[in-house]
């Protein structure tokens, strides 16, 4: 039997609750329809709450502690150093024509560090068609008169006050980068693909990542009076976090309530805009009788705090940052489960095994994940955080273990070089997510939670040790 096509949809920095099927205030009809035909994994987490390590982890099927990419200023600069085959290479080996339209984030610093210093060898890493640097496919050009019209003066990445206040995008929607990615994908499907082979099409959009420049027609989907205020801690709450507070917090507090609500409106509007781009590609598949021959998976790389705990962006192990939307739509989903929610402890390292399952290929035994269409392979969920990377020295690790409605975070404060001499400095957080969804009450030091804390600590450490025993080497070592 011939293989089915695979469509992999991805957004950047979309919260788990920024879907209409989860939050009826958000308008995402395309993704809601996929969830109604497949399974929504409503407890899914990113394995590292920032772009580069999260994407490396997902694309290699390994935890950041296994890939060696821990934060946003690390990368694997050439193919020969990759610890294993990427998801695109795996699909290519299974006979798929592989195409990438959009963000991979394999490489960092390309605007600051010349390749002769960084050692970067730009490569598509298994994609036969790619729009990324080093690729061979050029997206439709934006007319020069619109190049700068939607820009805001902001720091790199757009994650400061100006970036989150945002503005209405003044350029025609069809000139936006994500629109052009979807257009490029449709054009390739129409004219560029090898119709004798199944396709693996990866469409990865930049939004709703700040800067929040939403097209006016998508802002018009929302009424500012319907946007709720962000839930915040009580005024007397003592700030305790395993990471530093958002550095623009005080400036943000000075803004009026309507400006803050409009941030949420623009973020949701960009989720609707992204959803519409996915819808254009899916509509093309339907019009050309390919939709029923295509398995689809959708996820985001991490979330966005969007004002909760006085935070924005990612860079924490709290729920808005670590949880992600994750949907699988395939005939492999049993009919009785279609339109359901799966509460298993899913992680982004499960994406690669799921793709292999689509292809009818086994999952390598050294990987920590398992296909989302198979029984769960773990008791809880692990994520790690090693600082944002925008500093000279790597900071101490923070590890999360999330199980049965509780979350444990172990935090080694300070910088990494002397951390081995400060093991007793480890600080803990423990939250009951059912009773305290905003994670404001740290139960770690309370005597009545000591047994639970110690049990979860053991589970986290054994989970980590078993995964490291499997890879690197471990189960992949040649047997005699």
C-alpha positions in Angstrom: 0.0 0.0 0.0 1.4 3.4 -0.9 2.3 5.9 1.8 0.0 8.8 2.6 1.2 12.4 2.5 2.2 14.3 5.7 1.5 17.9 6.4 3.2 19.3 9.5 1.8 22.7 10.7 3.7 24.8 13.3 3.3 28.2 14.9 5.8 30.2 17.0 4.9 31.0 20.6 1.2 30.0 20.5 -0.2 29.2 24.0 -2.0 26.0 24.6 -5.3 27.9 25.2 -5.0 30.1 22.1 -7.3 27.7 20.2 -11.1 28.1 19.8 -11.6 24.5 20.8 -10.0 25.3 24.2 -11.0 29.0 24.6 -14.2 30.0 22.7 -13.1 33.6 22.6 -10.3 32.7 20.2 -11.2 32.2 16.5 -9.2 29.4 14.9 -11.7 27.5 12.7 -9.1 25.6 10.8 -7.3 24.1 13.8 -10.6 23.5 15.6 -11.8 21.5 12.6 -8.6 19.4 12.7 -9.2 18.8 16.4 -12.8 17.7 15.6 -11.5 15.1 13.1 -8.5 14.0 15.2 -7.2 14.2 18.8 -6.2 17.3 20.8 -3.5 16.5 23.3 -4.5 19.0 25.9 -1.7 18.5 28.4 1.2 18.7 25.9 4.4 20.5 26.9 7.5 21.9 25.2 10.7 20.3 26.3 12.4 23.7 26.6 10.5 27.0 26.6 12.5 28.8 23.9 12.8 28.6 20.1 16.1 27.1 19.3 16.4 24.3 21.9 12.7 23.4 21.6 13.0 23.0 17.8 16.2 21.1 17.9 14.6 18.8 20.5 11.4 18.3 18.5 13.2 17.8 15.1 15.7 15.3 16.6 13.4 13.6 19.0 15.8 14.1 21.9 15.8 16.2 25.1 18.0 19.4 25.1 20.3 17.6 27.6 20.8 15.0 24.9 21.2 17.3 21.8 23.6 19.7 23.7 21.5 22.7 22.6 20.2 24.2 25.8 19.3 27.8 25.1 18.8 30.4 22.4 22.5 31.1 21.8 23.6 27.6 21.1 23.4 25.6 17.9 24.9 22.6 16.0 26.7 24.4 13.3 27.2 21.5 10.8 25.5 18.3 9.8 28.4 16.1 10.8 27.9 17.1 14.5 24.2 16.2 14.6 23.6 13.5 17.2 21.2 11.6 15.0 19.0 12.0 11.8 16.6 15.0 11.8 12.9 14.5 11.2 13.2 15.6 7.6 16.0 13.1 7.0 13.9 10.3 8.5 11.0 11.1 6.2 13.3 11.3 3.2 14.7 7.8 4.1 11.1 6.6 4.1 10.6 7.7 0.5 8.9 11.1 1.1 9.7 14.3 -0.9 10.6 16.7 1.9 9.7 20.4 1.7 10.2 23.2 4.2 8.3 26.5 4.0 9.2 28.6 7.1 11.1 28.7 10.3 13.4 25.9 11.4 15.8 28.0 13.6 18.7 25.6 13.1 21.2 28.5 13.1 21.7 31.5 15.3 23.9 34.6 15.1 24.0 34.6 11.3 23.6 38.4 11.3 26.4 38.9 13.8 29.0 36.2 13.4 30.4 35.4 9.9 30.5 31.7 9.0 34.3 31.7 9.0 34.2 32.4 12.7 31.0 30.6 13.8 31.8 27.5 11.7 28.3 27.4 10.3 27.7 25.4 7.2 24.2 26.3 6.1 22.3 23.2 5.1 18.7 22.1 4.7 19.2 19.1 6.9 17.1 16.6 5.0 14.7 19.0 3.2 14.9 18.7 -0.5 13.0 21.9 -0.9 13.6 24.7 1.7 13.0 28.4 2.0 15.5 28.8 4.9 19.0 30.1 4.6 21.0 27.6 2.5 17.8 26.4 0.9 16.9 26.3 -2.8 13.4 27.8 -2.9 12.6 31.5 -3.0 9.3 32.8 -1.6 7.3 35.4 -3.5 8.8 38.8 -3.0 7.3 41.6 -0.9 6.8 44.8 -3.0 9.6 47.2 -1.9 7.1 49.9 -1.0 5.8 47.7 1.9 9.2 46.5 3.3 9.2 48.7 6.4 5.6 49.8 6.8 4.7 47.4 9.6 7.9 47.6 11.6 8.0 49.0 15.2 11.2 50.3 16.8 11.8 47.5 19.3 14.6 45.2 20.6 15.5 42.1 18.5 12.8 39.6 18.8 10.1 42.2 19.5 9.7 41.1 23.1 9.7 44.5 24.8 6.8 46.8 25.7 6.6 48.3 22.2 6.6 44.8 20.7 3.7 43.7 22.9 1.7 46.9 22.5 2.0 46.2 18.8 0.1 48.0 16.0 -2.3 47.3 13.2 -0.4 46.1 10.2 -0.6 48.7 7.5 0.7 46.6 4.6 -1.6 44.4 2.5 -2.1 41.0 4.2 -0.8 39.2 1.2 2.6 40.9 1.6 3.1 39.4 5.2 5.9 36.9 5.5 3.6 34.1 6.8 1.1 34.7 4.0 3.9 34.3 1.5 5.0 31.1 3.1 1.6 29.6 2.7 1.5 30.9 -0.9 4.9 29.3 -1.6 3.7 26.0 -0.2 0.6 26.1 -2.4 2.6 27.0 -5.4 5.0 24.1 -4.7 2.1 21.7 -4.3 0.6 22.9 -7.5 3.7 23.0 -9.7 6.8 21.8 -7.9 6.3 18.5 -6.2 7.2 15.1 -7.5 3.7 13.5 -7.9 5.3 10.0 -8.0 6.3 10.3 -4.3 4.3 11.1 -1.2 5.2 14.5 0.3 6.3 15.6 3.7 5.4 19.3 3.8 6.5 21.4 6.9 4.8 24.8 7.1 6.2 26.8 10.0 4.9 30.3 10.7 6.5 33.1 12.7 3.3 34.4 14.4 1.8 34.9 16.9 5.4 35.7 18.1 5.8 39.4 18.9 6.1 42.0 17.4 2.3 42.0 17.4 1.5 43.5 14.0 -1.9 42.0 13.1 -3.7 42.7 9.9 -6.8 44.9 10.4 -9.3 42.3 9.2 -8.1 39.8 11.8 -8.2 42.5 14.6 -11.8 43.2 13.4 -12.7 39.6 14.4 -12.5 40.7 18.1 -14.2 43.3 20.2 -12.0 45.0 22.8 -14.8 44.9 25.3 -14.9 41.1 25.1 -11.2 40.7 25.9 -10.7 39.8 29.6 -8.1 41.3 31.8 -5.1 39.1 32.5 -5.3 37.3 35.8 -2.6 38.6 38.1 -1.3 37.8 41.6 -2.7 39.7 44.6 -0.9 42.9 45.4 0.8 41.4 48.5 2.1 38.4 46.6 5.8 37.8 47.1 7.6 37.2 43.9 9.4 33.9 43.8 10.4 32.5 40.4 13.1 30.2 39.1 13.9 32.8 36.5 14.3 36.5 36.4 11.1 38.7 36.1 10.3 40.2 32.7 12.7 43.1 32.6 10.0 45.5 31.2 7.6 44.8 34.0 7.6 48.2 35.6 7.1 50.0 32.3 4.2 47.7 31.4 2.5 48.4 34.7 2.2 52.0 33.8 0.0 51.3 30.8 -3.8 51.7 30.9 -6.0 48.6 31.0 -7.3 49.0 27.5 -3.8 49.0 26.0 -3.1 45.8 27.9 -6.3 44.1 26.7 -5.4 45.2 23.2 -2.2 43.2 23.5 -4.3 40.1 24.0 -6.6 41.1 21.2 -3.6 41.4 18.7 -2.1 38.2 19.9 -5.4 36.3 19.3 -5.8 38.1 16.0 -2.4 36.8 14.9 -3.5 33.3 16.0 -6.5 33.8 13.7 -4.2 35.0 10.9 -2.0 32.0 11.2 -5.0 29.7 11.3 -6.2 31.2 8.0 -2.9 30.5 6.3 -3.1 26.9 7.3 -6.7 26.9 6.1 -5.5 28.1 2.6 -3.2 25.1 2.3 -5.8 22.6 3.6 -8.4 24.1 1.2 -6.0 23.5 -1.7 -5.6 19.9 -0.6 -9.4 19.4 -0.5 -9.9 21.0 -3.9 -7.3 18.6 -5.4 -8.6 15.5 -3.6 -5.5 15.2 -1.5 -6.9 16.0 2.0 -8.1 12.5 2.7 -4.7 11.2 1.6 -2.8 13.4 4.0 -1.9 12.9 7.7 -1.7 16.2 9.6 0.1 17.2 12.8 0.1 20.6 14.4 2.0 22.1 17.3 3.7 25.2 18.6 7.3 25.4 19.9 6.3 26.9 23.2 3.8 29.3 24.7 3.8 33.0 25.9 3.0 34.2 29.4 1.1 37.1 27.9 1.1 39.1 31.1 0.4 36.3 33.7 2.7 36.6 36.7 3.7 40.0 35.3 5.6 38.1 32.6 5.7 38.1 28.8 7.4 35.9 26.3 8.6 32.4 27.2 11.7 31.6 29.3 10.0 29.9 32.2 8.6 26.5 33.2 5.2 27.9 34.2 2.1 26.7 32.4 1.6 29.6 29.8 5.2 29.2 28.7 5.6 25.5 28.7 2.3 24.1 27.5 1.6 24.0 23.8 -1.3 23.1 21.5 -0.8 19.7 19.8 -3.3 18.1 17.3 -3.0 14.9 15.3 -5.5 14.2 12.4 -5.1 10.8 10.7 -7.0 7.7 9.7 -4.8 6.0 12.2 -6.8 7.7 14.9 -9.6 5.3 15.8 -13.0 6.5 14.8 -14.3 6.5 18.4 -11.5 8.8 19.4 -11.9 11.4 16.7 -12.9 14.8 18.2 -11.6 13.8 21.6 -9.1 15.2 24.1 -6.2 13.0 25.2 -5.0 13.9 28.7 -1.8 11.8 28.5 1.6 13.4 29.5 2.5 14.3 25.9 5.7 16.1 24.9 7.2 17.6 21.8 9.8 14.7 21.7 6.7 12.6 20.7 6.4 14.4 17.4 9.2 12.5 15.6 7.9 9.1 16.6 4.5 10.1 15.5 5.8 11.1 12.1 7.6 7.7 11.9 4.3 6.0 12.8 2.6 7.9 9.9 5.3 6.5 7.6 4.9 2.9 8.9 8.4 3.0 10.4 9.5 1.9 13.9 10.7 4.4 16.5 14.4 4.0 17.4 14.7 2.5 20.9 17.1 5.2 22.1 14.5 8.0 21.8 12.7 9.3 24.9 9.4 9.8 23.0 6.7 7.5 21.5 4.1 8.0 18.8 1.1 9.9 20.1 -1.0 7.1 18.4 0.6 4.5 20.7 0.2 3.9 24.4 2.1 6.4 26.6 5.7 5.7 27.4 6.2 7.8 30.5 4.6 8.5 33.9 5.0 12.3 33.7 6.4 15.1 31.7 9.9 16.6 31.8 11.1 20.0 30.6 14.4 21.9 31.1 15.4 25.5 31.2 19.0 26.8 31.2 18.6 30.5 30.9 17.7 32.5 27.8 21.2 32.4 26.4 21.5 36.1 26.0 24.3 36.3 28.5 28.0 35.5 28.5 27.9 32.5 30.8 25.3 29.7 30.9 23.1 29.8 34.0 22.3 26.8 36.2 19.7 24.3 35.0 16.1 24.2 36.0 14.2 20.9 35.5 10.4 20.4 35.6 8.5 17.2 36.4 4.7 17.4 35.8 2.5 14.6 36.9 -1.1 14.0 38.1 -1.9 17.7 38.5 1.3 18.6 40.3 4.4 20.3 39.1 7.9 20.1 40.6 10.7 22.6 39.5 14.2 22.1 40.7 16.4 25.2 40.2 20.1 25.6 40.5 20.5 29.4 40.8 23.6 31.3 39.6 25.9 30.4 36.8 27.0 27.0 35.7 30.8 27.1 36.1 30.8 26.6 39.9 27.5 24.9 40.2 29.0 21.5 41.2 30.3 23.1 44.4 26.9 24.5 45.3 24.6 21.4 45.1 22.9 22.4 48.4 21.9 25.7 46.9 19.2 23.9 44.8 15.8 25.6 45.3 12.5 23.9 44.7 9.0 24.9 43.6 5.9 22.6 43.9 2.5 23.6 42.7 -1.0 21.9 42.8 -2.2 22.9 39.3 -5.8 21.9 39.9 -6.2 24.1 43.0 -3.7 26.8 42.0 -3.6 27.1 38.2 -1.7 30.4 38.3 1.1 28.7 40.3 1.2 31.3 43.0 1.4 29.1 46.1 4.7 27.3 46.4 4.2 24.1 48.4 7.8 22.9 48.3 8.7 23.7 51.9 5.4 22.7 53.5 5.8 19.6 55.7 2.5 17.9 54.5 3.9 17.8 50.9 7.3 16.4 51.8 6.5 12.8 50.7 5.1 14.0 47.4 8.0 16.3 46.8 10.5 13.5 47.4 8.6 11.0 45.3 8.4 13.5 42.4 12.1 14.3 42.8 13.0 10.6 42.5 10.8 10.2 39.4 12.4 13.2 37.7 15.9 12.0 38.4 15.3 8.4 37.4 13.5 9.6 34.2 16.4 11.8 33.3 19.0 9.1 34.1 17.2 6.4 32.1 16.9 8.7 29.0 20.6 9.6 29.3 21.4 5.8 29.7 19.6 5.3 26.4 21.3 8.1 24.5 23.9 9.3 23.7 25.3 5.8 22.8 23.7 3.5 25.3 21.1 1.5 23.4 22.7 2.5 20.0 26.1 0.9 20.8 27.0 -2.0 18.6 26.1 -5.3 20.2 28.3 -8.4 19.8 
